[in-house]
Amino acid sequence: MQSLTTALENLLRHLSQEIPATPGIRVIDIPFPLKDAFDALSWLASQQTYPQFYWQQRNGDEEAAVLGAITRFTSLDQAQ
């Protein structure tokens, strides 16, 4: 549980910093190790937030379970 606590503390530290008023996308990446028993795909499937993305490296060393969207479009024309 310590790795999760440390990751949350790092996230709070990043979010408490002043964010520039300039337009653009801000990326905050807080990696943390999980126990081998953690099943990211099952966790992702149990979430109610969409969209959902799952990726696993072919050799299995890295995986990502990601939730949410930066922006949404109600029509194809808006997205283009």
mmCIF file of the N, C-alpha and C atoms, coordinates in Angstrom:
data_MODEL
# 
_entry.id   MODEL 
# 
loop_
_atom_site.group_PDB 
_atom_site.id 
_atom_site.type_symbol 
_atom_site.label_atom_id 
_atom_site.label_alt_id 
_atom_site.label_comp_id 
_atom_site.label_asym_id 
_atom_site.label_entity_id 
_atom_site.label_seq_id 
_atom_site.pdbx_PDB_ins_code 
_atom_site.Cartn_x 
_atom_site.Cartn_y 
_atom_site.Cartn_z 
_atom_site.occupancy 
_atom_site.B_iso_or_equiv 
_atom_site.pdbx_formal_charge 
_atom_site.auth_seq_id 
_atom_site.auth_comp_id 
_atom_site.auth_asym_id 
_atom_site.auth_atom_id 
_atom_site.pdbx_PDB_model_num 
ATOM 1   N N  . MET A 1 1  ? 0.816   -1.194  0.000   1.00 0.00 ? 1  MET A N  1 
ATOM 2   C CA . MET A 1 1  ? 0.000   0.000   0.000   1.00 0.00 ? 1  MET A CA 1 
ATOM 3   C C  . MET A 1 1  ? 0.862   1.262   0.000   1.00 0.00 ? 1  MET A C  1 
ATOM 4   N N  . GLN A 1 2  ? 2.113   1.107   0.405   1.00 0.00 ? 2  GLN A N  1 
ATOM 5   C CA . GLN A 1 2  ? 2.987   2.270   0.465   1.00 0.00 ? 2  GLN A CA 1 
ATOM 6   C C  . GLN A 1 2  ? 3.209   2.870   -0.916  1.00 0.00 ? 2  GLN A C  1 
ATOM 7   N N  . SER A 1 3  ? 3.314   2.033   -1.953  1.00 0.00 ? 3  SER A N  1 
ATOM 8   C CA . SER A 1 3  ? 3.544   2.574   -3.293  1.00 0.00 ? 3  SER A CA 1 
ATOM 9   C C  . SER A 1 3  ? 2.357   3.412   -3.753  1.00 0.00 ? 3  SER A C  1 
ATOM 10  N N  . LEU A 1 4  ? 1.137   3.004   -3.405  1.00 0.00 ? 4  LEU A N  1 
ATOM 11  C CA . LEU A 1 4  ? -0.048  3.771   -3.769  1.00 0.00 ? 4  LEU A CA 1 
ATOM 12  C C  . LEU A 1 4  ? -0.095  5.087   -2.998  1.00 0.00 ? 4  LEU A C  1 
ATOM 13  N N  . THR A 1 5  ? 0.226   5.043   -1.716  1.00 0.00 ? 5  THR A N  1 
ATOM 14  C CA . THR A 1 5  ? 0.258   6.262   -0.905  1.00 0.00 ? 5  THR A CA 1 
ATOM 15  C C  . THR A 1 5  ? 1.282   7.247   -1.452  1.00 0.00 ? 5  THR A C  1 
ATOM 16  N N  . THR A 1 6  ? 2.452   6.758   -1.802  1.00 0.00 ? 6  THR A N  1 
ATOM 17  C CA . THR A 1 6  ? 3.494   7.613   -2.375  1.00 0.00 ? 6  THR A CA 1 
ATOM 18  C C  . THR A 1 6  ? 3.039   8.204   -3.703  1.00 0.00 ? 6  THR A C  1 
ATOM 19  N N  . ALA A 1 7  ? 2.390   7.400   -4.533  1.00 0.00 ? 7  ALA A N  1 
ATOM 20  C CA . ALA A 1 7  ? 1.898   7.892   -5.825  1.00 0.00 ? 7  ALA A CA 1 
ATOM 21  C C  . ALA A 1 7  ? 0.854   8.985   -5.623  1.00 0.00 ? 7  ALA A C  1 
ATOM 22  N N  . LEU A 1 8  ? -0.049  8.803   -4.677  1.00 0.00 ? 8  LEU A N  1 
ATOM 23  C CA . LEU A 1 8  ? -1.067  9.827   -4.407  1.00 0.00 ? 8  LEU A CA 1 
ATOM 24  C C  . LEU A 1 8  ? -0.440  11.111  -3.869  1.00 0.00 ? 8  LEU A C  1 
ATOM 25  N N  . GLU A 1 9  ? 0.554   10.978  -3.013  1.00 0.00 ? 9  GLU A N  1 
ATOM 26  C CA . GLU A 1 9  ? 1.260   12.162  -2.511  1.00 0.00 ? 9  GLU A CA 1 
ATOM 27  C C  . GLU A 1 9  ? 1.943   12.906  -3.654  1.00 0.00 ? 9  GLU A C  1 
ATOM 28  N N  . ASN A 1 10 ? 2.566   12.176  -4.568  1.00 0.00 ? 10 ASN A N  1 
ATOM 29  C CA . ASN A 1 10 ? 3.207   12.806  -5.730  1.00 0.00 ? 10 ASN A CA 1 
ATOM 30  C C  . ASN A 1 10 ? 2.181   13.503  -6.613  1.00 0.00 ? 10 ASN A C  1 
ATOM 31  N N  . LEU A 1 11 ? 1.028   12.871  -6.807  1.00 0.00 ? 11 LEU A N  1 
ATOM 32  C CA . LEU A 1 11 ? -0.032  13.485  -7.604  1.00 0.00 ? 11 LEU A CA 1 
ATOM 33  C C  . LEU A 1 11 ? -0.522  14.775  -6.950  1.00 0.00 ? 11 LEU A C  1 
ATOM 34  N N  . LEU A 1 12 ? -0.755  14.750  -5.655  1.00 0.00 ? 12 LEU A N  1 
ATOM 35  C CA . LEU A 1 12 ? -1.192  15.959  -4.948  1.00 0.00 ? 12 LEU A CA 1 
ATOM 36  C C  . LEU A 1 12 ? -0.147  17.065  -5.042  1.00 0.00 ? 12 LEU A C  1 
ATOM 37  N N  . ARG A 1 13 ? 1.137   16.694  -4.959  1.00 0.00 ? 13 ARG A N  1 
ATOM 38  C CA . ARG A 1 13 ? 2.206   17.686  -5.080  1.00 0.00 ? 13 ARG A CA 1 
ATOM 39  C C  . ARG A 1 13 ? 2.177   18.334  -6.462  1.00 0.00 ? 13 ARG A C  1 
ATOM 40  N N  . HIS A 1 14 ? 2.002   17.536  -7.511  1.00 0.00 ? 14 HIS A N  1 
ATOM 41  C CA . HIS A 1 14 ? 1.925   18.077  -8.878  1.00 0.00 ? 14 HIS A CA 1 
ATOM 42  C C  . HIS A 1 14 ? 0.707   18.986  -9.040  1.00 0.00 ? 14 HIS A C  1 
ATOM 43  N N  . LEU A 1 15 ? -0.423  18.563  -8.494  1.00 0.00 ? 15 LEU A N  1 
ATOM 44  C CA . LEU A 1 15 ? -1.652  19.344  -8.651  1.00 0.00 ? 15 LEU A CA 1 
ATOM 45  C C  . LEU A 1 15 ? -1.641  20.632  -7.833  1.00 0.00 ? 15 LEU A C  1 
ATOM 46  N N  . SER A 1 16 ? -0.839  20.675  -6.774  1.00 0.00 ? 16 SER A N  1 
ATOM 47  C CA . SER A 1 16 ? -0.785  21.884  -5.951  1.00 0.00 ? 16 SER A CA 1 
ATOM 48  C C  . SER A 1 16 ? 0.144   22.950  -6.536  1.00 0.00 ? 16 SER A C  1 
ATOM 49  N N  . GLN A 1 17 ? 0.952   22.573  -7.528  1.00 0.00 ? 17 GLN A N  1 
ATOM 50  C CA . GLN A 1 17 ? 1.832   23.547  -8.174  1.00 0.00 ? 17 GLN A CA 1 
ATOM 51  C C  . GLN A 1 17 ? 1.017   24.468  -9.075  1.00 0.00 ? 17 GLN A C  1 
ATOM 52  N N  . GLU A 1 18 ? 1.533   25.657  -9.274  1.00 0.00 ? 18 GLU A N  1 
ATOM 53  C CA . GLU A 1 18 ? 0.852   26.607  -10.147 1.00 0.00 ? 18 GLU A CA 1 
ATOM 54  C C  . GLU A 1 18 ? 0.887   26.103  -11.590 1.00 0.00 ? 18 GLU A C  1 
ATOM 55  N N  . ILE A 1 19 ? -0.281  26.112  -12.211 1.00 0.00 ? 19 ILE A N  1 
ATOM 56  C CA . ILE A 1 19 ? -0.401  25.661  -13.599 1.00 0.00 ? 19 ILE A CA 1 
ATOM 57  C C  . ILE A 1 19 ? -0.424  26.895  -14.493 1.00 0.00 ? 19 ILE A C  1 
ATOM 58  N N  . PRO A 1 20 ? 0.438   26.959  -15.497 1.00 0.00 ? 20 PRO A N  1 
ATOM 59  C CA . PRO A 1 20 ? 0.465   28.131  -16.384 1.00 0.00 ? 20 PRO A CA 1 
ATOM 60  C C  . PRO A 1 20 ? -0.889  28.346  -17.069 1.00 0.00 ? 20 PRO A C  1 
ATOM 61  N N  . ALA A 1 21 ? -1.219  29.593  -17.314 1.00 0.00 ? 21 ALA A N  1 
ATOM 62  C CA . ALA A 1 21 ? -2.492  29.937  -17.943 1.00 0.00 ? 21 ALA A CA 1 
ATOM 63  C C  . ALA A 1 21 ? -2.468  29.733  -19.456 1.00 0.00 ? 21 ALA A C  1 
ATOM 64  N N  . THR A 1 22 ? -1.343  29.345  -20.001 1.00 0.00 ? 22 THR A N  1 
ATOM 65  C CA . THR A 1 22 ? -1.251  29.144  -21.448 1.00 0.00 ? 22 THR A CA 1 
ATOM 66  C C  . THR A 1 22 ? -2.065  27.925  -21.863 1.00 0.00 ? 22 THR A C  1 
ATOM 67  N N  . PRO A 1 23 ? -2.676  27.988  -23.049 1.00 0.00 ? 23 PRO A N  1 
ATOM 68  C CA . PRO A 1 23 ? -3.470  26.844  -23.496 1.00 0.00 ? 23 PRO A CA 1 
ATOM 69  C C  . PRO A 1 23 ? -2.578  25.655  -23.829 1.00 0.00 ? 23 PRO A C  1 
ATOM 70  N N  . GLY A 1 24 ? -3.156  24.489  -23.755 1.00 0.00 ? 24 GLY A N  1 
ATOM 71  C CA . GLY A 1 24 ? -2.426  23.276  -24.104 1.00 0.00 ? 24 GLY A CA 1 
ATOM 72  C C  . GLY A 1 24 ? -2.789  22.137  -23.184 1.00 0.00 ? 24 GLY A C  1 
ATOM 73  N N  . ILE A 1 25 ? -2.236  21.003  -23.469 1.00 0.00 ? 25 ILE A N  1 
ATOM 74  C CA . ILE A 1 25 ? -2.498  19.802  -22.689 1.00 0.00 ? 25 ILE A CA 1 
ATOM 75  C C  . ILE A 1 25 ? -1.421  19.653  -21.626 1.00 0.00 ? 25 ILE A C  1 
ATOM 76  N N  . ARG A 1 26 ? -1.827  19.334  -20.432 1.00 0.00 ? 26 ARG A N  1 
ATOM 77  C CA . ARG A 1 26 ? -0.898  19.079  -19.335 1.00 0.00 ? 26 ARG A CA 1 
ATOM 78  C C  . ARG A 1 26 ? -0.904  17.581  -19.066 1.00 0.00 ? 26 ARG A C  1 
ATOM 79  N N  . VAL A 1 27 ? 0.260   16.982  -19.015 1.00 0.00 ? 27 VAL A N  1 
ATOM 80  C CA . VAL A 1 27 ? 0.378   15.558  -18.741 1.00 0.00 ? 27 VAL A CA 1 
ATOM 81  C C  . VAL A 1 27 ? 1.069   15.389  -17.394 1.00 0.00 ? 27 VAL A C  1 
ATOM 82  N N  . ILE A 1 28 ? 0.431   14.647  -16.522 1.00 0.00 ? 28 ILE A N  1 
ATOM 83  C CA . ILE A 1 28 ? 1.029   14.297  -15.236 1.00 0.00 ? 28 ILE A CA 1 
ATOM 84  C C  . ILE A 1 28 ? 1.115   12.781  -15.204 1.00 0.00 ? 28 ILE A C  1 
ATOM 85  N N  . ASP A 1 29 ? 2.318   12.263  -15.134 1.00 0.00 ? 29 ASP A N  1 
ATOM 86  C CA . ASP A 1 29 ? 2.550   10.824  -15.161 1.00 0.00 ? 29 ASP A CA 1 
ATOM 87  C C  . ASP A 1 29 ? 3.135   10.412  -13.819 1.00 0.00 ? 29 ASP A C  1 
ATOM 88  N N  . ILE A 1 30 ? 2.391   9.606   -13.074 1.00 0.00 ? 30 ILE A N  1 
ATOM 89  C CA . ILE A 1 30 ? 2.842   9.147   -11.767 1.00 0.00 ? 30 ILE A CA 1 
ATOM 90  C C  . ILE A 1 30 ? 2.903   7.615   -11.799 1.00 0.00 ? 30 ILE A C  1 
ATOM 91  N N  . PRO A 1 31 ? 4.022   7.047   -12.238 1.00 0.00 ? 31 PRO A N  1 
ATOM 92  C CA . PRO A 1 31 ? 4.117   5.581   -12.259 1.00 0.00 ? 31 PRO A CA 1 
ATOM 93  C C  . PRO A 1 31 ? 4.345   5.037   -10.849 1.00 0.00 ? 31 PRO A C  1 
ATOM 94  N N  . PHE A 1 32 ? 3.843   3.840   -10.608 1.00 0.00 ? 32 PHE A N  1 
ATOM 95  C CA . PHE A 1 32 ? 4.116   3.180   -9.339  1.00 0.00 ? 32 PHE A CA 1 
ATOM 96  C C  . PHE A 1 32 ? 3.988   1.670   -9.527  1.00 0.00 ? 32 PHE A C  1 
ATOM 97  N N  . PRO A 1 33 ? 4.807   0.906   -8.809  1.00 0.00 ? 33 PRO A N  1 
ATOM 98  C CA . PRO A 1 33 ? 4.770   -0.551  -8.952  1.00 0.00 ? 33 PRO A CA 1 
ATOM 99  C C  . PRO A 1 33 ? 3.569   -1.133  -8.217  1.00 0.00 ? 33 PRO A C  1 
ATOM 100 N N  . LEU A 1 34 ? 3.006   -2.168  -8.785  1.00 0.00 ? 34 LEU A N  1 
ATOM 101 C CA . LEU A 1 34 ? 1.914   -2.887  -8.141  1.00 0.00 ? 34 LEU A CA 1 
ATOM 102 C C  . LEU A 1 34 ? 2.351   -4.313  -7.874  1.00 0.00 ? 34 LEU A C  1 
ATOM 103 N N  . LYS A 1 35 ? 1.702   -4.925  -6.926  1.00 0.00 ? 35 LYS A N  1 
ATOM 104 C CA . LYS A 1 35 ? 1.983   -6.334  -6.659  1.00 0.00 ? 35 LYS A CA 1 
ATOM 105 C C  . LYS A 1 35 ? 1.569   -7.157  -7.867  1.00 0.00 ? 35 LYS A C  1 
ATOM 106 N N  . ASP A 1 36 ? 2.207   -8.280  -8.056  1.00 0.00 ? 36 ASP A N  1 
ATOM 107 C CA . ASP A 1 36 ? 1.881   -9.149  -9.186  1.00 0.00 ? 36 ASP A CA 1 
ATOM 108 C C  . ASP A 1 36 ? 0.440   -9.628  -9.140  1.00 0.00 ? 36 ASP A C  1 
ATOM 109 N N  . ALA A 1 37 ? -0.163  -9.636  -7.949  1.00 0.00 ? 37 ALA A N  1 
ATOM 110 C CA . ALA A 1 37 ? -1.531  -10.132 -7.805  1.00 0.00 ? 37 ALA A CA 1 
ATOM 111 C C  . ALA A 1 37 ? -2.572  -9.124  -8.295  1.00 0.00 ? 37 ALA A C  1 
ATOM 112 N N  . PHE A 1 38 ? -2.171  -7.897  -8.582  1.00 0.00 ? 38 PHE A N  1 
ATOM 113 C CA . PHE A 1 38 ? -3.119  -6.875  -9.029  1.00 0.00 ? 38 PHE A CA 1 
ATOM 114 C C  . PHE A 1 38 ? -3.477  -7.119  -10.488 1.00 0.00 ? 38 PHE A C  1 
ATOM 115 N N  . ASP A 1 39 ? -4.756  -7.203  -10.780 1.00 0.00 ? 39 ASP A N  1 
ATOM 116 C CA . ASP A 1 39 ? -5.234  -7.429  -12.142 1.00 0.00 ? 39 ASP A CA 1 
ATOM 117 C C  . ASP A 1 39 ? -5.815  -6.123  -12.677 1.00 0.00 ? 39 ASP A C  1 
ATOM 118 N N  . ALA A 1 40 ? -5.010  -5.387  -13.434 1.00 0.00 ? 40 ALA A N  1 
ATOM 119 C CA . ALA A 1 40 ? -5.426  -4.072  -13.929 1.00 0.00 ? 40 ALA A CA 1 
ATOM 120 C C  . ALA A 1 40 ? -6.629  -4.166  -14.859 1.00 0.00 ? 40 ALA A C  1 
ATOM 121 N N  . LEU A 1 41 ? -6.715  -5.214  -15.655 1.00 0.00 ? 41 LEU A N  1 
ATOM 122 C CA . LEU A 1 41 ? -7.829  -5.360  -16.586 1.00 0.00 ? 41 LEU A CA 1 
ATOM 123 C C  . LEU A 1 41 ? -9.146  -5.584  -15.840 1.00 0.00 ? 41 LEU A C  1 
ATOM 124 N N  . SER A 1 42 ? -9.131  -6.382  -14.794 1.00 0.00 ? 42 SER A N  1 
ATOM 125 C CA . SER A 1 42 ? -10.342 -6.579  -13.985 1.00 0.00 ? 42 SER A CA 1 
ATOM 126 C C  . SER A 1 42 ? -10.739 -5.288  -13.283 1.00 0.00 ? 42 SER A C  1 
ATOM 127 N N  . TRP A 1 43 ? -9.729  -4.565  -12.774 1.00 0.00 ? 43 TRP A N  1 
ATOM 128 C CA . TRP A 1 43 ? -10.020 -3.288  -12.130 1.00 0.00 ? 43 TRP A CA 1 
ATOM 129 C C  . TRP A 1 43 ? -10.672 -2.332  -13.120 1.00 0.00 ? 43 TRP A C  1 
ATOM 130 N N  . LEU A 1 44 ? -10.119 -2.260  -14.324 1.00 0.00 ? 44 LEU A N  1 
ATOM 131 C CA . LEU A 1 44 ? -10.649 -1.366  -15.345 1.00 0.00 ? 44 LEU A CA 1 
ATOM 132 C C  . LEU A 1 44 ? -12.088 -1.737  -15.697 1.00 0.00 ? 44 LEU A C  1 
ATOM 133 N N  . ALA A 1 45 ? -12.361 -3.022  -15.823 1.00 0.00 ? 45 ALA A N  1 
ATOM 134 C CA . ALA A 1 45 ? -13.706 -3.479  -16.176 1.00 0.00 ? 45 ALA A CA 1 
ATOM 135 C C  . ALA A 1 45 ? -14.731 -3.124  -15.105 1.00 0.00 ? 45 ALA A C  1 
ATOM 136 N N  . SER A 1 46 ? -14.297 -2.954  -13.871 1.00 0.00 ? 46 SER A N  1 
ATOM 137 C CA . SER A 1 46 ? -15.226 -2.635  -12.785 1.00 0.00 ? 46 SER A CA 1 
ATOM 138 C C  . SER A 1 46 ? -15.493 -1.138  -12.643 1.00 0.00 ? 46 SER A C  1 
ATOM 139 N N  . GLN A 1 47 ? -14.805 -0.306  -13.407 1.00 0.00 ? 47 GLN A N  1 
ATOM 140 C CA . GLN A 1 47 ? -14.977 1.142   -13.323 1.00 0.00 ? 47 GLN A CA 1 
ATOM 141 C C  . GLN A 1 47 ? -16.180 1.593   -14.141 1.00 0.00 ? 47 GLN A C  1 
ATOM 142 N N  . GLN A 1 48 ? -16.827 2.670   -13.696 1.00 0.00 ? 48 GLN A N  1 
ATOM 143 C CA . GLN A 1 48 ? -17.994 3.193   -14.398 1.00 0.00 ? 48 GLN A CA 1 
ATOM 144 C C  . GLN A 1 48 ? -17.655 4.377   -15.296 1.00 0.00 ? 48 GLN A C  1 
ATOM 145 N N  . THR A 1 49 ? -16.415 4.837   -15.268 1.00 0.00 ? 49 THR A N  1 
ATOM 146 C CA . THR A 1 49 ? -15.984 5.966   -16.084 1.00 0.00 ? 49 THR A CA 1 
ATOM 147 C C  . THR A 1 49 ? -15.586 5.476   -17.474 1.00 0.00 ? 49 THR A C  1 
ATOM 148 N N  . TYR A 1 50 ? -15.955 6.244   -18.484 1.00 0.00 ? 50 TYR A N  1 
ATOM 149 C CA . TYR A 1 50 ? -15.594 5.922   -19.870 1.00 0.00 ? 50 TYR A CA 1 
ATOM 150 C C  . TYR A 1 50 ? -14.992 7.147   -20.516 1.00 0.00 ? 50 TYR A C  1 
ATOM 151 N N  . PRO A 1 51 ? -14.165 7.041   -21.515 1.00 0.00 ? 51 PRO A N  1 
ATOM 152 C CA . PRO A 1 51 ? -13.687 5.814   -22.135 1.00 0.00 ? 51 PRO A CA 1 
ATOM 153 C C  . PRO A 1 51 ? -12.661 5.101   -21.264 1.00 0.00 ? 51 PRO A C  1 
ATOM 154 N N  . GLN A 1 52 ? -12.446 3.842   -21.589 1.00 0.00 ? 52 GLN A N  1 
ATOM 155 C CA . GLN A 1 52 ? -11.476 3.012   -20.893 1.00 0.00 ? 52 GLN A CA 1 
ATOM 156 C C  . GLN A 1 52 ? -10.460 2.486   -21.904 1.00 0.00 ? 52 GLN A C  1 
ATOM 157 N N  . PHE A 1 53 ? -9.207  2.490   -21.499 1.00 0.00 ? 53 PHE A N  1 
ATOM 158 C CA . PHE A 1 53 ? -8.135  1.989   -22.363 1.00 0.00 ? 53 PHE A CA 1 
ATOM 159 C C  . PHE A 1 53 ? -7.259  1.032   -21.564 1.00 0.00 ? 53 PHE A C  1 
ATOM 160 N N  . TYR A 1 54 ? -6.850  -0.046  -22.201 1.00 0.00 ? 54 TYR A N  1 
ATOM 161 C CA . TYR A 1 54 ? -5.930  -0.995  -21.569 1.00 0.00 ? 54 TYR A CA 1 
ATOM 162 C C  . TYR A 1 54 ? -4.825  -1.324  -22.568 1.00 0.00 ? 54 TYR A C  1 
ATOM 163 N N  . TRP A 1 55 ? -3.599  -1.343  -22.092 1.00 0.00 ? 55 TRP A N  1 
ATOM 164 C CA . TRP A 1 55 ? -2.451  -1.680  -22.936 1.00 0.00 ? 55 TRP A CA 1 
ATOM 165 C C  . TRP A 1 55 ? -1.487  -2.520  -22.115 1.00 0.00 ? 55 TRP A C  1 
ATOM 166 N N  . GLN A 1 56 ? -0.932  -3.564  -22.734 1.00 0.00 ? 56 GLN A N  1 
ATOM 167 C CA . GLN A 1 56 ? 0.097   -4.371  -22.090 1.00 0.00 ? 56 GLN A CA 1 
ATOM 168 C C  . GLN A 1 56 ? 1.222   -4.609  -23.089 1.00 0.00 ? 56 GLN A C  1 
ATOM 169 N N  . GLN A 1 57 ? 2.438   -4.364  -22.644 1.00 0.00 ? 57 GLN A N  1 
ATOM 170 C CA . GLN A 1 57 ? 3.611   -4.603  -23.480 1.00 0.00 ? 57 GLN A CA 1 
ATOM 171 C C  . GLN A 1 57 ? 3.701   -6.097  -23.793 1.00 0.00 ? 57 GLN A C  1 
ATOM 172 N N  . ARG A 1 58 ? 4.178   -6.435  -24.962 1.00 0.00 ? 58 ARG A N  1 
ATOM 173 C CA . ARG A 1 58 ? 4.206   -7.845  -25.394 1.00 0.00 ? 58 ARG A CA 1 
ATOM 174 C C  . ARG A 1 58 ? 4.951   -8.759  -24.432 1.00 0.00 ? 58 ARG A C  1 
ATOM 175 N N  . ASN A 1 59 ? 6.051   -8.263  -23.862 1.00 0.00 ? 59 ASN A N  1 
ATOM 176 C CA . ASN A 1 59 ? 6.796   -9.120  -22.933 1.00 0.00 ? 59 ASN A CA 1 
ATOM 177 C C  . ASN A 1 59 ? 6.207   -9.084  -21.522 1.00 0.00 ? 59 ASN A C  1 
ATOM 178 N N  . GLY A 1 60 ? 5.162   -8.280  -21.315 1.00 0.00 ? 60 GLY A N  1 
ATOM 179 C CA . GLY A 1 60 ? 4.462   -8.244  -20.038 1.00 0.00 ? 60 GLY A CA 1 
ATOM 180 C C  . GLY A 1 60 ? 5.103   -7.391  -18.970 1.00 0.00 ? 60 GLY A C  1 
ATOM 181 N N  . ASP A 1 61 ? 6.179   -6.673  -19.306 1.00 0.00 ? 61 ASP A N  1 
ATOM 182 C CA . ASP A 1 61 ? 6.862   -5.859  -18.301 1.00 0.00 ? 61 ASP A CA 1 
ATOM 183 C C  . ASP A 1 61 ? 6.069   -4.620  -17.894 1.00 0.00 ? 61 ASP A C  1 
ATOM 184 N N  . GLU A 1 62 ? 5.298   -4.077  -18.808 1.00 0.00 ? 62 GLU A N  1 
ATOM 185 C CA . GLU A 1 62 ? 4.553   -2.854  -18.514 1.00 0.00 ? 62 GLU A CA 1 
ATOM 186 C C  . GLU A 1 62 ? 3.115   -3.004  -18.978 1.00 0.00 ? 62 GLU A C  1 
ATOM 187 N N  . GLU A 1 63 ? 2.210   -2.366  -18.224 1.00 0.00 ? 63 GLU A N  1 
ATOM 188 C CA . GLU A 1 63 ? 0.824   -2.305  -18.645 1.00 0.00 ? 63 GLU A CA 1 
ATOM 189 C C  . GLU A 1 63 ? 0.230   -0.996  -18.153 1.00 0.00 ? 63 GLU A C  1 
ATOM 190 N N  . ALA A 1 64 ? -0.838  -0.589  -18.792 1.00 0.00 ? 64 ALA A N  1 
ATOM 191 C CA . ALA A 1 64 ? -1.505  0.653   -18.410 1.00 0.00 ? 64 ALA A CA 1 
ATOM 192 C C  . ALA A 1 64 ? -3.010  0.443   -18.469 1.00 0.00 ? 64 ALA A C  1 
ATOM 193 N N  . ALA A 1 65 ? -3.691  0.888   -17.436 1.00 0.00 ? 65 ALA A N  1 
ATOM 194 C CA . ALA A 1 65 ? -5.150  0.928   -17.401 1.00 0.00 ? 65 ALA A CA 1 
ATOM 195 C C  . ALA A 1 65 ? -5.510  2.393   -17.218 1.00 0.00 ? 65 ALA A C  1 
ATOM 196 N N  . VAL A 1 66 ? -6.220  2.964   -18.179 1.00 0.00 ? 66 VAL A N  1 
ATOM 197 C CA . VAL A 1 66 ? -6.432  4.410   -18.221 1.00 0.00 ? 66 VAL A CA 1 
ATOM 198 C C  . VAL A 1 66 ? -7.917  4.709   -18.355 1.00 0.00 ? 66 VAL A C  1 
ATOM 199 N N  . LEU A 1 67 ? -8.367  5.732   -17.634 1.00 0.00 ? 67 LEU A N  1 
ATOM 200 C CA . LEU A 1 67 ? -9.768  6.155   -17.662 1.00 0.00 ? 67 LEU A CA 1 
ATOM 201 C C  . LEU A 1 67 ? -9.871  7.612   -18.054 1.00 0.00 ? 67 LEU A C  1 
ATOM 202 N N  . GLY A 1 68 ? -10.966 7.974   -18.716 1.00 0.00 ? 68 GLY A N  1 
ATOM 203 C CA . GLY A 1 68 ? -11.291 9.373   -18.917 1.00 0.00 ? 68 GLY A CA 1 
ATOM 204 C C  . GLY A 1 68 ? -10.985 9.905   -20.292 1.00 0.00 ? 68 GLY A C  1 
ATOM 205 N N  . ALA A 1 69 ? -11.438 11.138  -20.500 1.00 0.00 ? 69 ALA A N  1 
ATOM 206 C CA . ALA A 1 69 ? -11.269 11.805  -21.788 1.00 0.00 ? 69 ALA A CA 1 
ATOM 207 C C  . ALA A 1 69 ? -10.894 13.257  -21.549 1.00 0.00 ? 69 ALA A C  1 
ATOM 208 N N  . ILE A 1 70 ? -10.092 13.788  -22.429 1.00 0.00 ? 70 ILE A N  1 
ATOM 209 C CA . ILE A 1 70 ? -9.709  15.197  -22.344 1.00 0.00 ? 70 ILE A CA 1 
ATOM 210 C C  . ILE A 1 70 ? -10.823 16.075  -22.877 1.00 0.00 ? 70 ILE A C  1 
ATOM 211 N N  . THR A 1 71 ? -11.409 15.655  -23.973 1.00 0.00 ? 71 THR A N  1 
ATOM 212 C CA . THR A 1 71 ? -12.509 16.412  -24.571 1.00 0.00 ? 71 THR A CA 1 
ATOM 213 C C  . THR A 1 71 ? -13.489 15.430  -25.192 1.00 0.00 ? 71 THR A C  1 
ATOM 214 N N  . ARG A 1 72 ? -14.717 15.875  -25.374 1.00 0.00 ? 72 ARG A N  1 
ATOM 215 C CA . ARG A 1 72 ? -15.743 15.026  -25.971 1.00 0.00 ? 72 ARG A CA 1 
ATOM 216 C C  . ARG A 1 72 ? -16.414 15.764  -27.108 1.00 0.00 ? 72 ARG A C  1 
ATOM 217 N N  . PHE A 1 73 ? -16.875 15.011  -28.071 1.00 0.00 ? 73 PHE A N  1 
ATOM 218 C CA . PHE A 1 73 ? -17.550 15.578  -29.230 1.00 0.00 ? 73 PHE A CA 1 
ATOM 219 C C  . PHE A 1 73 ? -18.925 14.940  -29.360 1.00 0.00 ? 73 PHE A C  1 
ATOM 220 N N  . THR A 1 74 ? -19.902 15.756  -29.723 1.00 0.00 ? 74 THR A N  1 
ATOM 221 C CA . THR A 1 74 ? -21.254 15.229  -29.908 1.00 0.00 ? 74 THR A CA 1 
ATOM 222 C C  . THR A 1 74 ? -21.527 14.869  -31.355 1.00 0.00 ? 74 THR A C  1 
ATOM 223 N N  . SER A 1 75 ? -20.615 15.245  -32.249 1.00 0.00 ? 75 SER A N  1 
ATOM 224 C CA . SER A 1 75 ? -20.788 14.887  -33.655 1.00 0.00 ? 75 SER A CA 1 
ATOM 225 C C  . SER A 1 75 ? -19.418 14.693  -34.302 1.00 0.00 ? 75 SER A C  1 
ATOM 226 N N  . LEU A 1 76 ? -19.416 14.006  -35.418 1.00 0.00 ? 76 LEU A N  1 
ATOM 227 C CA . LEU A 1 76 ? -18.175 13.784  -36.156 1.00 0.00 ? 76 LEU A CA 1 
ATOM 228 C C  . LEU A 1 76 ? -17.617 15.102  -36.683 1.00 0.00 ? 76 LEU A C  1 
ATOM 229 N N  . ASP A 1 77 ? -18.487 16.019  -37.086 1.00 0.00 ? 77 ASP A N  1 
ATOM 230 C CA . ASP A 1 77 ? -18.033 17.322  -37.588 1.00 0.00 ? 77 ASP A CA 1 
ATOM 231 C C  . ASP A 1 77 ? -17.259 18.093  -36.525 1.00 0.00 ? 77 ASP A C  1 
ATOM 232 N N  . GLN A 1 78 ? -17.685 18.032  -35.281 1.00 0.00 ? 78 GLN A N  1 
ATOM 233 C CA . GLN A 1 78 ? -16.975 18.730  -34.208 1.00 0.00 ? 78 GLN A CA 1 
ATOM 234 C C  . GLN A 1 78 ? -15.574 18.163  -34.002 1.00 0.00 ? 78 GLN A C  1 
ATOM 235 N N  . ALA A 1 79 ? -15.414 16.889  -34.229 1.00 0.00 ? 79 ALA A N  1 
ATOM 236 C CA . ALA A 1 79 ? -14.128 16.236  -33.990 1.00 0.00 ? 79 ALA A CA 1 
ATOM 237 C C  . ALA A 1 79 ? -13.111 16.521  -35.083 1.00 0.00 ? 79 ALA A C  1 
ATOM 238 N N  . GLN A 1 80 ? -13.560 16.977  -36.243 1.00 0.00 ? 80 GLN A N  1 
ATOM 239 C CA . GLN A 1 80 ? -12.640 17.193  -37.354 1.00 0.00 ? 80 GLN A CA 1 
ATOM 240 C C  . GLN A 1 80 ? -12.115 18.602  -37.406 1.00 0.00 ? 80 GLN A C  1 
# 
